[in-house]
Amino acid sequence: MPGPPAVVAPQAQVVGRPRPSWPGETNDCVELATAGGEIRIRESDIPADILTTTPGGLGTFIRAVKAGALDHLGR
């Protein structure tokens, strides 16, 4: 059964809400929304904390993660 729709901010359009994909995983998800040309990101279990970026900034971040450029931060 799907959870309630993600609401990041007034006038925000939800663009993605990944669902748990393996047994035992909680419903804590990263939620993305667009608002006024910005991308707003939050973690569902801490909804008050919202990271705001641009589409270009998010794209740069995703490419860096995929390329492994940030792997050293997790060590």
MODELLER restraints for C-alpha pairs under 7 A, 6 or more apart:
rsr = mdl.restraints
at = mdl.atoms
rsr.add(forms.Gaussian(group=physical.xy_distance, feature=features.Distance(at['CA:6:A'], at['CA:14:A']), mean=6.64, stdev=0.5))
rsr.add(forms.Gaussian(group=physical.xy_distance, feature=features.Distance(at['CA:6:A'], at['CA:31:A']), mean=6.88, stdev=0.5))
rsr.add(forms.Gaussian(group=physical.xy_distance, feature=features.Distance(at['CA:8:A'], at['CA:33:A']), mean=6.46, stdev=0.5))
rsr.add(forms.Gaussian(group=physical.xy_distance, feature=features.Distance(at['CA:11:A'], at['CA:35:A']), mean=6.24, stdev=0.5))
rsr.add(forms.Gaussian(group=physical.xy_distance, feature=features.Distance(at['CA:12:A'], at['CA:33:A']), mean=5.84, stdev=0.5))
rsr.add(forms.Gaussian(group=physical.xy_distance, feature=features.Distance(at['CA:12:A'], at['CA:34:A']), mean=5.38, stdev=0.5))
rsr.add(forms.Gaussian(group=physical.xy_distance, feature=features.Distance(at['CA:12:A'], at['CA:35:A']), mean=4.55, stdev=0.5))
rsr.add(forms.Gaussian(group=physical.xy_distance, feature=features.Distance(at['CA:13:A'], at['CA:33:A']), mean=5.23, stdev=0.5))
rsr.add(forms.Gaussian(group=physical.xy_distance, feature=features.Distance(at['CA:13:A'], at['CA:34:A']), mean=5.16, stdev=0.5))
rsr.add(forms.Gaussian(group=physical.xy_distance, feature=features.Distance(at['CA:13:A'], at['CA:35:A']), mean=6.45, stdev=0.5))
rsr.add(forms.Gaussian(group=physical.xy_distance, feature=features.Distance(at['CA:14:A'], at['CA:32:A']), mean=6.09, stdev=0.5))
rsr.add(forms.Gaussian(group=physical.xy_distance, feature=features.Distance(at['CA:14:A'], at['CA:33:A']), mean=4.14, stdev=0.5))
rsr.add(forms.Gaussian(group=physical.xy_distance, feature=features.Distance(at['CA:14:A'], at['CA:34:A']), mean=6.44, stdev=0.5))
rsr.add(forms.Gaussian(group=physical.xy_distance, feature=features.Distance(at['CA:15:A'], at['CA:32:A']), mean=5.71, stdev=0.5))
rsr.add(forms.Gaussian(group=physical.xy_distance, feature=features.Distance(at['CA:15:A'], at['CA:33:A']), mean=5.13, stdev=0.5))
rsr.add(forms.Gaussian(group=physical.xy_distance, feature=features.Distance(at['CA:15:A'], at['CA:34:A']), mean=6.85, stdev=0.5))
rsr.add(forms.Gaussian(group=physical.xy_distance, feature=features.Distance(at['CA:16:A'], at['CA:31:A']), mean=6.11, stdev=0.5))
rsr.add(forms.Gaussian(group=physical.xy_distance, feature=features.Distance(at['CA:16:A'], at['CA:32:A']), mean=5.35, stdev=0.5))
rsr.add(forms.Gaussian(group=physical.xy_distance, feature=features.Distance(at['CA:17:A'], at['CA:29:A']), mean=6.79, stdev=0.5))
rsr.add(forms.Gaussian(group=physical.xy_distance, feature=features.Distance(at['CA:17:A'], at['CA:30:A']), mean=6.60, stdev=0.5))
rsr.add(forms.Gaussian(group=physical.xy_distance, feature=features.Distance(at['CA:17:A'], at['CA:31:A']), mean=4.98, stdev=0.5))
rsr.add(forms.Gaussian(group=physical.xy_distance, feature=features.Distance(at['CA:17:A'], at['CA:32:A']), mean=6.66, stdev=0.5))
rsr.add(forms.Gaussian(group=physical.xy_distance, feature=features.Distance(at['CA:18:A'], at['CA:29:A']), mean=6.22, stdev=0.5))
rsr.add(forms.Gaussian(group=physical.xy_distance, feature=features.Distance(at['CA:18:A'], at['CA:30:A']), mean=7.00, stdev=0.5))
rsr.add(forms.Gaussian(group=physical.xy_distance, feature=features.Distance(at['CA:19:A'], at['CA:27:A']), mean=6.98, stdev=0.5))
rsr.add(forms.Gaussian(group=physical.xy_distance, feature=features.Distance(at['CA:19:A'], at['CA:29:A']), mean=6.94, stdev=0.5))
rsr.add(forms.Gaussian(group=physical.xy_distance, feature=features.Distance(at['CA:20:A'], at['CA:26:A']), mean=6.67, stdev=0.5))
rsr.add(forms.Gaussian(group=physical.xy_distance, feature=features.Distance(at['CA:20:A'], at['CA:27:A']), mean=6.04, stdev=0.5))
rsr.add(forms.Gaussian(group=physical.xy_distance, feature=features.Distance(at['CA:28:A'], at['CA:43:A']), mean=6.89, stdev=0.5))
rsr.add(forms.Gaussian(group=physical.xy_distance, feature=features.Distance(at['CA:28:A'], at['CA:44:A']), mean=5.35, stdev=0.5))
rsr.add(forms.Gaussian(group=physical.xy_distance, feature=features.Distance(at['CA:28:A'], at['CA:45:A']), mean=5.67, stdev=0.5))
rsr.add(forms.Gaussian(group=physical.xy_distance, feature=features.Distance(at['CA:29:A'], at['CA:43:A']), mean=5.70, stdev=0.5))
rsr.add(forms.Gaussian(group=physical.xy_distance, feature=features.Distance(at['CA:29:A'], at['CA:44:A']), mean=5.24, stdev=0.5))
rsr.add(forms.Gaussian(group=physical.xy_distance, feature=features.Distance(at['CA:30:A'], at['CA:41:A']), mean=6.89, stdev=0.5))
rsr.add(forms.Gaussian(group=physical.xy_distance, feature=features.Distance(at['CA:30:A'], at['CA:42:A']), mean=5.71, stdev=0.5))
rsr.add(forms.Gaussian(group=physical.xy_distance, feature=features.Distance(at['CA:30:A'], at['CA:43:A']), mean=4.43, stdev=0.5))
rsr.add(forms.Gaussian(group=physical.xy_distance, feature=features.Distance(at['CA:30:A'], at['CA:44:A']), mean=6.05, stdev=0.5))
rsr.add(forms.Gaussian(group=physical.xy_distance, feature=features.Distance(at['CA:31:A'], at['CA:41:A']), mean=5.64, stdev=0.5))
rsr.add(forms.Gaussian(group=physical.xy_distance, feature=features.Distance(at['CA:31:A'], at['CA:42:A']), mean=5.37, stdev=0.5))
rsr.add(forms.Gaussian(group=physical.xy_distance, feature=features.Distance(at['CA:31:A'], at['CA:43:A']), mean=6.07, stdev=0.5))
rsr.add(forms.Gaussian(group=physical.xy_distance, feature=features.Distance(at['CA:31:A'], at['CA:44:A']), mean=6.60, stdev=0.5))
rsr.add(forms.Gaussian(group=physical.xy_distance, feature=features.Distance(at['CA:32:A'], at['CA:39:A']), mean=6.81, stdev=0.5))
rsr.add(forms.Gaussian(group=physical.xy_distance, feature=features.Distance(at['CA:32:A'], at['CA:40:A']), mean=5.68, stdev=0.5))
rsr.add(forms.Gaussian(group=physical.xy_distance, feature=features.Distance(at['CA:32:A'], at['CA:41:A']), mean=4.71, stdev=0.5))
rsr.add(forms.Gaussian(group=physical.xy_distance, feature=features.Distance(at['CA:32:A'], at['CA:42:A']), mean=6.83, stdev=0.5))
rsr.add(forms.Gaussian(group=physical.xy_distance, feature=features.Distance(at['CA:33:A'], at['CA:39:A']), mean=5.78, stdev=0.5))
rsr.add(forms.Gaussian(group=physical.xy_distance, feature=features.Distance(at['CA:33:A'], at['CA:40:A']), mean=5.18, stdev=0.5))
rsr.add(forms.Gaussian(group=physical.xy_distance, feature=features.Distance(at['CA:33:A'], at['CA:41:A']), mean=6.63, stdev=0.5))
rsr.add(forms.Gaussian(group=physical.xy_distance, feature=features.Distance(at['CA:34:A'], at['CA:40:A']), mean=6.06, stdev=0.5))
rsr.add(forms.Gaussian(group=physical.xy_distance, feature=features.Distance(at['CA:38:A'], at['CA:52:A']), mean=6.61, stdev=0.5))
rsr.add(forms.Gaussian(group=physical.xy_distance, feature=features.Distance(at['CA:38:A'], at['CA:53:A']), mean=5.85, stdev=0.5))
rsr.add(forms.Gaussian(group=physical.xy_distance, feature=features.Distance(at['CA:38:A'], at['CA:54:A']), mean=4.98, stdev=0.5))
rsr.add(forms.Gaussian(group=physical.xy_distance, feature=features.Distance(at['CA:38:A'], at['CA:55:A']), mean=6.69, stdev=0.5))
rsr.add(forms.Gaussian(group=physical.xy_distance, feature=features.Distance(at['CA:39:A'], at['CA:52:A']), mean=5.70, stdev=0.5))
rsr.add(forms.Gaussian(group=physical.xy_distance, feature=features.Distance(at['CA:39:A'], at['CA:53:A']), mean=5.24, stdev=0.5))
rsr.add(forms.Gaussian(group=physical.xy_distance, feature=features.Distance(at['CA:39:A'], at['CA:54:A']), mean=5.57, stdev=0.5))
rsr.add(forms.Gaussian(group=physical.xy_distance, feature=features.Distance(at['CA:39:A'], at['CA:55:A']), mean=6.17, stdev=0.5))
rsr.add(forms.Gaussian(group=physical.xy_distance, feature=features.Distance(at['CA:40:A'], at['CA:50:A']), mean=6.36, stdev=0.5))
rsr.add(forms.Gaussian(group=physical.xy_distance, feature=features.Distance(at['CA:40:A'], at['CA:51:A']), mean=5.67, stdev=0.5))
rsr.add(forms.Gaussian(group=physical.xy_distance, feature=features.Distance(at['CA:40:A'], at['CA:52:A']), mean=4.54, stdev=0.5))
rsr.add(forms.Gaussian(group=physical.xy_distance, feature=features.Distance(at['CA:40:A'], at['CA:53:A']), mean=6.50, stdev=0.5))
rsr.add(forms.Gaussian(group=physical.xy_distance, feature=features.Distance(at['CA:41:A'], at['CA:50:A']), mean=5.62, stdev=0.5))
rsr.add(forms.Gaussian(group=physical.xy_distance, feature=features.Distance(at['CA:41:A'], at['CA:51:A']), mean=5.06, stdev=0.5))
rsr.add(forms.Gaussian(group=physical.xy_distance, feature=features.Distance(at['CA:41:A'], at['CA:52:A']), mean=6.35, stdev=0.5))
rsr.add(forms.Gaussian(group=physical.xy_distance, feature=features.Distance(at['CA:42:A'], at['CA:49:A']), mean=6.16, stdev=0.5))
rsr.add(forms.Gaussian(group=physical.xy_distance, feature=features.Distance(at['CA:42:A'], at['CA:50:A']), mean=4.87, stdev=0.5))
rsr.add(forms.Gaussian(group=physical.xy_distance, feature=features.Distance(at['CA:42:A'], at['CA:51:A']), mean=6.29, stdev=0.5))
rsr.add(forms.Gaussian(group=physical.xy_distance, feature=features.Distance(at['CA:64:A'], at['CA:70:A']), mean=6.60, stdev=0.5))
